[in-house]
Amino acid sequence: MTMPQPLSQRTASFTDSVIRRMTRVSLKYGAVNLSQGFPDFDPPQAILDRLAQVAHEGPHQYAVTWGAQNFREALARKQSHYMGRTIDPDKEIVATCGSTEAMMCAMMTVADPGDKVIVFSPFYENYGADTILSGAEPIYVPLHPPAFTFDVDELEAAFRQRPKALVLCNPSNPCGRVFTREELLVIAEMATRYDAYVITDEVYEHIVYAPHQHTYFATLPGMWNRTLSCSSLSKTYSITGWRLGYIIAPEEIIDRAKKVHDFLTVGCAAPLQEAVIPGLEFGQDYYDALLAKYTHKKELFLKGLDDLHIVHNDPEGAYYVLLDISEYGYESDLQFCKNLAREVGVGAVPGSSFFREPVNHLIRLHFAKNDDTLNEALNRLEKIQKLKK
């Protein structure tokens, strides 16, 4: 029998998502799943009520490819308020199937095969894959623990390679870093001097812990014209399964991104675009309550880790925490996470899946869960010492 030709070389090095794999491991062993970052509490009631209405009223057919008109208008009003710039819903927004598609669409909009793209390490695992699928080459620049700051000389060495773009996750997954305005201005100056685009992932824009503050990169002086601001509604409204994301950028960029998006996914779910509009119309009190909720969860969970003498970082934003497992004697953080799920009953993600550098002593947990779930996880983590070799 004649064998078919080899499959794609660009995907030959891919594995499955380690994050999603650890959810499956958690389910297998009945572990409290603190690996994949989704909550176990409901979205806001106003969104659920509208969803119930939409189930009977529609729409149930295709929306406009780049987003239903009323969805884009509501999103533009909300983001105009928080970004301090009037966003044109017809010319400066494209709705996508989650921020995952937004990032892929943004990458394909700016990068050609053979281009280079700067990615900070640690990084959300999709960024490297997005770069490779676009035919581009990632240049990894380390964020140095414990504060996860970048070295200006290392960053400039990367820019000297004349990258087409830089990927910026702020607040950062997995380390929870919130970049200061001064750091962002350094990136902006280099992006201008070396003529690079900046693709931002800002899905945790409303989960930033005091005294830290989030700065939208596109609002920095001179950055609007070279920034593709990607985000989603998943984390802000606890609807990770709805897959509603977007790109905000200048008209000439969005015009190209619309075409890429059209051929990637056609469009995101029409009924869900309609149902989420009440959320986009929430006032500041909602976002204040959201931050208060996550501040409480962070304090509860990190205090519990401290009481158990488990070494961890202190996230400035998002809802992830990195645990240092050096004392347990494992060469493989993946094996540690499998044992943690099976023998302790808590699901985590090995830190090595986020780092370009050979880092095997960190694991990621998240605290976007009900208090009862977090307390149960902490109760189970009392047995973590049994994993010591």
SEROZA-729166 format. One record per residue (C-alpha): residue in one letter; z, x negated, y negated. Coordinates in Angstrom, 1 decimal, decimal comma. Layout:
# SEROZA-729166
SITE   rest       pz       px       py
SITE      A        Z        X        Y
...
# end
This chain:
# SEROZA-729166
SITE   rest       pz       px       py
SITE      M      0,0      0,0      0,0
SITE      T     -0,9     -1,4     -3,4
SITE      M      2,1     -1,9     -5,7
SITE      P      1,8     -0,6     -9,2
SITE      Q      1,9     -2,9    -12,2
SITE      P      5,3     -4,1    -13,5
SITE      L      7,3     -1,8    -15,8
SITE      S      7,9     -2,6    -19,5
SITE      Q      9,2     -6,1    -20,2
SITE      R     10,9     -5,0    -23,4
SITE      T     13,3     -2,7    -21,4
SITE      A     13,8     -5,1    -18,4
SITE      S     17,1     -6,3    -19,7
SITE      F     18,5     -2,9    -20,5
SITE      T     21,5     -1,5    -18,7
SITE      D     22,8      2,0    -19,0
SITE      S     25,2      2,7    -21,9
SITE      V     28,5      1,2    -21,0
SITE      I     30,3      3,7    -23,2
SITE      R     28,8      6,7    -21,4
SITE      R     29,3      4,9    -18,0
SITE      M     33,0      4,7    -18,7
SITE      T     33,1      8,4    -19,3
SITE      R     31,7      8,9    -15,8
SITE      V     34,4      6,4    -14,5
SITE      S     37,1      8,4    -16,3
SITE      L     35,9     11,7    -14,7
SITE      K     35,8     10,1    -11,3
SITE      Y     39,4      9,0    -11,4
SITE      G     40,8     11,9    -13,5
SITE      A     41,6      9,5    -16,3
SITE      V     42,4     10,5    -19,9
SITE      N     39,0      9,7    -21,4
SITE      L     39,6      7,5    -24,5
SITE      S     36,2      5,7    -24,0
SITE      Q     33,4      7,8    -25,4
SITE      G     34,2      8,9    -28,9
SITE      F     34,3     12,7    -28,9
SITE      P     37,3     15,0    -29,7
SITE      D     38,9     17,5    -27,4
SITE      F     39,5     20,0    -30,2
SITE      D     37,2     22,7    -31,6
SITE      P     34,9     22,5    -34,7
SITE      P     36,0     24,4    -37,8
SITE      Q     36,3     28,2    -37,3
SITE      A     33,7     29,0    -40,0
SITE      I     31,1     27,0    -38,1
SITE      L     32,0     28,7    -34,8
SITE      D     31,8     32,1    -36,4
SITE      R     28,4     31,4    -37,8
SITE      L     27,2     30,0    -34,4
SITE      A     28,2     33,3    -32,8
SITE      Q     26,1     35,2    -35,4
SITE      V     23,1     32,9    -35,0
SITE      A     23,2     33,4    -31,2
SITE      H     22,2     37,0    -31,8
SITE      E     20,2     36,7    -35,1
SITE      G     18,3     33,5    -34,6
SITE      P     16,5     31,4    -35,5
SITE      H     15,6     30,4    -32,0
SITE      Q     12,1     28,8    -32,5
SITE      Y     11,0     25,6    -34,1
SITE      A     12,4     24,8    -37,6
SITE      V     10,3     22,8    -40,1
SITE      T      9,9     19,4    -38,3
SITE      W     12,0     17,4    -40,8
SITE      G     14,7     20,0    -41,1
SITE      A     15,1     23,7    -42,0
SITE      Q     14,8     24,3    -45,7
SITE      N     18,3     25,8    -46,1
SITE      F     19,9     23,1    -44,0
SITE      R     18,3     20,3    -46,0
SITE      E     19,3     22,0    -49,3
SITE      A     22,9     22,4    -48,2
SITE      L     23,0     18,8    -46,9
SITE      A     21,4     17,5    -50,2
SITE      R     24,1     19,3    -52,2
SITE      K     26,9     17,9    -50,1
SITE      Q     25,6     14,3    -50,1
SITE      S     24,6     14,4    -53,8
SITE      H     28,2     15,1    -54,6
SITE      Y     29,6     12,3    -52,5
SITE      M     26,9      9,7    -53,2
SITE      G     26,9     10,5    -56,9
SITE      R     23,2     10,8    -57,0
SITE      T     20,9     13,9    -56,9
SITE      I     19,2     14,0    -53,5
SITE      D     15,9     15,8    -53,3
SITE      P     16,0     18,0    -50,2
SITE      D     12,2     18,1    -49,9
SITE      K     11,4     14,5    -50,5
SITE      E     14,5     12,4    -49,7
SITE      I     15,9     13,8    -46,4
SITE      V     14,7     14,0    -42,8
SITE      A     16,9     15,8    -40,3
SITE      T     17,1     14,1    -36,9
SITE      C     18,6     14,6    -33,4
SITE      G     21,9     12,9    -34,2
SITE      S     22,4      9,6    -35,9
SITE      T     21,1      7,9    -32,7
SITE      E     17,6      9,2    -33,5
SITE      A     18,1      8,5    -37,2
SITE      M     18,8      4,9    -36,5
SITE      M     15,8      4,6    -34,1
SITE      C     13,6      6,4    -36,5
SITE      A     14,7      4,2    -39,4
SITE      M     14,2      1,0    -37,4
SITE      M     10,6      2,1    -36,4
SITE      T      9,9      3,1    -40,0
SITE      V     10,6     -0,4    -41,4
SITE      A     10,1     -2,9    -38,5
SITE      D      7,0     -4,2    -36,8
SITE      P      6,8     -6,1    -33,5
SITE      G      7,7     -9,7    -34,2
SITE      D     10,0     -8,8    -37,2
SITE      K     13,6     -9,9    -37,3
SITE      V     16,6     -7,6    -37,9
SITE      I     20,2     -8,7    -38,8
SITE      V     22,9     -7,0    -36,7
SITE      F     26,6     -7,7    -37,3
SITE      S     28,6     -8,4    -34,1
SITE      P     30,6     -6,5    -32,8
SITE      F     28,1     -3,6    -33,0
SITE      Y     27,5     -0,2    -31,6
SITE      E     25,5     -0,8    -28,5
SITE      N     22,4      1,1    -29,6
SITE      Y     21,6     -1,2    -32,5
SITE      G     20,4     -4,1    -30,3
SITE      A     18,4     -1,6    -28,2
SITE      D     16,8      0,0    -31,2
SITE      T     15,7     -3,4    -32,4
SITE      I     14,2     -4,4    -29,1
SITE      L     12,4     -1,0    -28,6
SITE      S     10,8     -1,5    -32,0
SITE      G      9,5     -4,8    -30,8
SITE      A     11,7     -6,7    -33,3
SITE      E     14,1     -9,5    -32,7
SITE      P     17,8     -9,1    -33,5
SITE      I     19,7    -11,9    -35,4
SITE      Y     23,4    -11,5    -34,7
SITE      V     25,9    -12,5    -37,4
SITE      P     29,6    -12,5    -36,2
SITE      L     32,3    -10,6    -37,8
SITE      H     35,4    -12,8    -37,4
SITE      P     38,6    -11,3    -36,2
SITE      P     41,3    -10,3    -36,9
SITE      A     40,0     -8,9    -40,2
SITE      F     36,4     -8,8    -38,9
SITE      T     34,9    -10,3    -42,1
SITE      F     31,6    -12,1    -42,2
SITE      D     31,1    -15,7    -43,3
SITE      V     28,7    -15,8    -46,3
SITE      D     27,0    -19,0    -45,1
SITE      E     26,4    -17,6    -41,7
SITE      L     25,0    -14,4    -43,2
SITE      E     22,7    -16,4    -45,5
SITE      A     21,5    -18,6    -42,6
SITE      A     20,4    -15,3    -41,0
SITE      F     18,7    -14,1    -44,2
SITE      R     16,8    -17,4    -44,4
SITE      Q     15,0    -16,4    -41,3
SITE      R     13,3    -13,7    -43,5
SITE      P     14,4    -10,6    -41,6
SITE      K     12,8     -7,3    -42,3
SITE      A     16,1     -5,4    -42,3
SITE      L     19,9     -5,6    -41,8
SITE      V     21,8     -3,0    -39,9
SITE      L     25,2     -2,1    -41,5
SITE      C     27,7      0,2    -39,8
SITE      N     30,4      1,1    -42,4
SITE      P     33,1      2,1    -41,4
SITE      S     32,4      0,0    -38,4
SITE      N     32,3      0,9    -34,8
SITE      P     34,1     -0,5    -32,7
SITE      C     36,4     -2,5    -35,0
SITE      G     37,2      0,0    -37,7
SITE      R     36,3     -2,4    -40,5
SITE      V     35,6     -0,8    -43,9
SITE      F     33,6     -3,3    -46,0
SITE      T     34,8     -3,9    -49,5
SITE      R     32,6     -3,3    -52,5
SITE      E     32,6     -7,1    -53,1
SITE      E     31,3     -7,7    -49,5
SITE      L     28,6     -5,1    -49,9
SITE      L     27,5     -6,6    -53,2
SITE      V     27,1    -10,0    -51,4
SITE      I     24,9     -8,2    -48,8
SITE      A     23,0     -6,4    -51,5
SITE      E     22,3     -9,7    -53,4
SITE      M     20,9    -11,3    -50,3
SITE      A     18,9     -8,3    -49,3
SITE      T     17,3     -8,4    -52,8
SITE      R     16,7    -12,1    -52,9
SITE      Y     15,2    -12,2    -49,4
SITE      D     13,4     -8,8    -49,7
SITE      A     15,0     -7,0    -46,8
SITE      Y     15,7     -3,3    -46,1
SITE      V     19,3     -2,2    -45,2
SITE      I     19,7      0,5    -42,6
SITE      T     23,2      2,0    -42,8
SITE      D     25,1      3,9    -40,2
SITE      E     27,8      5,9    -42,1
SITE      V     28,8      8,5    -39,6
SITE      Y     32,5      7,8    -40,3
SITE      E     32,1      8,1    -44,1
SITE      H     34,9     10,7    -44,4
SITE      I     37,4      8,9    -42,0
SITE      V     38,6      6,0    -44,2
SITE      Y     42,4      5,2    -44,3
SITE      A     44,2      4,5    -47,5
SITE      P     44,1      2,2    -49,4
SITE      H     40,6      1,5    -48,2
SITE      Q     37,6      3,2    -49,8
SITE      H     34,1      3,9    -48,5
SITE      T     31,1      2,8    -50,7
SITE      Y     27,7      4,2    -49,9
SITE      F     25,4      1,2    -49,8
SITE      A     22,5      3,1    -51,4
SITE      T     24,6      3,6    -54,5
SITE      L     25,0     -0,1    -55,3
SITE      P     22,9     -1,4    -58,2
SITE      G     19,3     -1,8    -57,2
SITE      M     19,9     -0,7    -53,6
SITE      W     18,5      2,8    -53,5
SITE      N     14,9      1,6    -53,1
SITE      R     15,6     -0,6    -50,1
SITE      T     18,3      1,5    -48,2
SITE      L     17,8      4,0    -45,4
SITE      S     21,1      5,8    -45,2
SITE      C     21,7      7,2    -41,7
SITE      S     24,5      9,5    -40,7
SITE      S     25,3     12,6    -38,7
SITE      L     27,5     15,7    -38,8
SITE      S     29,0     14,9    -35,3
SITE      K     32,3     13,2    -36,4
SITE      T     32,8     15,0    -39,7
SITE      Y     32,7     18,5    -38,1
SITE      S     33,7     17,6    -34,5
SITE      I     30,3     18,7    -33,1
SITE      T     29,2     15,6    -31,3
SITE      G     27,2     17,7    -28,8
SITE      W     25,1     19,4    -31,5
SITE      R     23,1     16,3    -32,2
SITE      L     22,5     16,9    -36,0
SITE      G     21,8     13,7    -37,9
SITE      Y     19,7     12,7    -40,9
SITE      I     18,2      9,9    -43,0
SITE      I     18,4      9,8    -46,7
SITE      A     16,1      7,4    -48,5
SITE      P     13,4      7,2    -51,3
SITE      E     10,4      9,5    -51,0
SITE      E      8,0      6,8    -49,9
SITE      I     10,3      5,8    -47,1
SITE      I     11,1      9,3    -46,0
SITE      D      7,4     10,2    -46,0
SITE      R      6,9      7,6    -43,3
SITE      A     10,1      8,4    -41,5
SITE      K      9,1     12,1    -41,2
SITE      K      6,0     11,1    -39,3
SITE      V      8,0      8,8    -36,9
SITE      H     10,6     11,5    -36,4
SITE      D      7,9     14,1    -35,7
SITE      F      6,5     12,1    -32,8
SITE      L      9,9     11,1    -31,4
SITE      T     11,5     14,5    -31,1
SITE      V      9,6     17,1    -33,2
SITE      G     12,8     18,4    -34,7
SITE      C     16,5     19,1    -34,1
SITE      A     17,9     22,4    -32,9
SITE      A     17,0     25,2    -35,2
SITE      P     20,0     27,5    -34,4
SITE      L     22,5     24,7    -34,9
SITE      Q     21,0     23,7    -38,2
SITE      E     21,7     27,3    -39,3
SITE      A     25,2     27,4    -37,8
SITE      V     26,5     24,3    -39,5
SITE      I     25,6     25,3    -43,0
SITE      P     29,1     26,8    -43,7
SITE      G     30,5     23,3    -43,0
SITE      L     28,2     21,7    -45,4
SITE      E     29,5     24,0    -48,1
SITE      F     33,2     23,2    -47,5
SITE      G     35,1     21,9    -50,5
SITE      Q     37,1     18,7    -50,9
SITE      D     40,2     20,3    -49,3
SITE      Y     38,4     20,2    -45,9
SITE      Y     37,7     16,5    -46,2
SITE      D     41,2     15,8    -47,4
SITE      A     42,6     17,7    -44,3
SITE      L     40,2     15,9    -42,0
SITE      L     41,5     12,5    -43,3
SITE      A     45,1     13,7    -43,0
SITE      K     44,5     14,7    -39,4
SITE      Y     43,0     11,4    -38,4
SITE      T     45,6      9,4    -40,4
SITE      H     48,3     11,3    -38,4
SITE      K     46,5     10,6    -35,1
SITE      K     46,1      6,9    -35,9
SITE      E     49,8      6,6    -36,8
SITE      L     50,9      8,4    -33,7
SITE      F     48,7      6,4    -31,3
SITE      L     49,2      2,9    -32,9
SITE      K     53,0      3,5    -33,0
SITE      G     52,9      4,4    -29,3
SITE      L     51,0      1,2    -28,6
SITE      D     53,5     -0,8    -30,6
SITE      D     56,4      0,8    -28,7
SITE      L     54,7     -0,4    -25,5
SITE      H     54,2     -3,9    -26,9
SITE      I     50,4     -3,6    -26,5
SITE      V     48,6     -5,9    -28,9
SITE      H     45,9     -4,2    -31,0
SITE      N     44,1     -4,3    -34,3
SITE      D     44,7     -2,0    -37,3
SITE      P     41,5      0,0    -38,0
SITE      E     40,6      0,7    -41,7
SITE      G     38,3      3,5    -40,8
SITE      A     36,7      5,5    -38,0
SITE      Y     38,9      6,4    -35,0
SITE      Y     38,8      3,4    -32,7
SITE      V     41,3      0,7    -31,9
SITE      L     40,7     -2,6    -30,1
SITE      L     43,4     -3,7    -27,6
SITE      D     43,9     -7,4    -26,7
SITE      I     44,1     -7,7    -22,9
SITE      S     44,4    -11,5    -22,8
SITE      E     47,9    -11,4    -21,1
SITE      Y     46,6     -9,5    -18,1
SITE      G     44,5    -12,5    -16,8
SITE      Y     41,1    -10,9    -16,3
SITE      E     37,8    -12,7    -16,6
SITE      S     36,0     -9,4    -16,7
SITE      D     36,9     -6,8    -19,2
SITE      L     34,7     -4,3    -17,4
SITE      Q     36,8     -4,8    -14,2
SITE      F     39,9     -4,4    -16,3
SITE      C     38,6     -1,0    -17,6
SITE      K     37,7      0,2    -14,1
SITE      N     41,2     -0,7    -12,9
SITE      L     42,7      0,9    -16,0
SITE      A     41,0      4,2    -15,2
SITE      R     41,7      4,1    -11,5
SITE      E     45,3      2,7    -11,4
SITE      V     46,7      3,7    -14,9
SITE      G     44,6      6,8    -15,6
SITE      V     43,2      5,9    -19,0
SITE      G     39,5      5,5    -19,8
SITE      A     38,5      2,6    -22,1
SITE      V     35,3      0,7    -23,0
SITE      P     35,0     -3,1    -22,4
SITE      G     34,7     -5,0    -25,7
SITE      S     32,0     -7,2    -24,3
SITE      S     29,5     -4,3    -24,6
SITE      F     29,9     -4,6    -28,4
SITE      F     29,8     -8,3    -28,9
SITE      R     26,9    -10,8    -28,8
SITE      E     29,5    -13,6    -28,4
SITE      P     31,2    -14,1    -25,1
SITE      V     34,2    -11,8    -25,8
SITE      N     36,0    -10,5    -22,7
SITE      H     39,6    -10,1    -23,9
SITE      L     39,2     -6,8    -25,9
SITE      I     38,8     -3,2    -24,9
SITE      R     38,2     -0,2    -27,1
SITE      L     40,1      3,1    -27,1
SITE      H     39,7      6,0    -29,5
SITE      F     42,2      8,5    -30,8
SITE      A     40,0     11,5    -31,7
SITE      K     42,1     13,7    -29,4
SITE      N     44,8     16,4    -29,6
SITE      D     48,4     15,0    -29,9
SITE      D     49,2     16,2    -26,4
SITE      T     46,2     14,2    -25,0
SITE      L     47,2     11,1    -26,9
SITE      N     50,8     11,4    -25,8
SITE      E     49,7     11,8    -22,2
SITE      A     47,5      8,6    -22,5
SITE      L     50,5      6,7    -24,0
SITE      N     52,7      7,9    -21,1
SITE      R     50,2      6,6    -18,6
SITE      L     49,8      3,3    -20,5
SITE      E     53,5      2,7    -19,7
SITE      K     52,1      1,5    -16,4
SITE      I     49,7     -0,9    -17,8
SITE      Q     51,8     -3,9    -16,8
SITE      K     50,9     -3,2    -13,2
SITE      L     47,4     -4,6    -13,9
SITE      K     48,7     -8,1    -14,6
SITE      K     47,4    -10,7    -12,2
# end
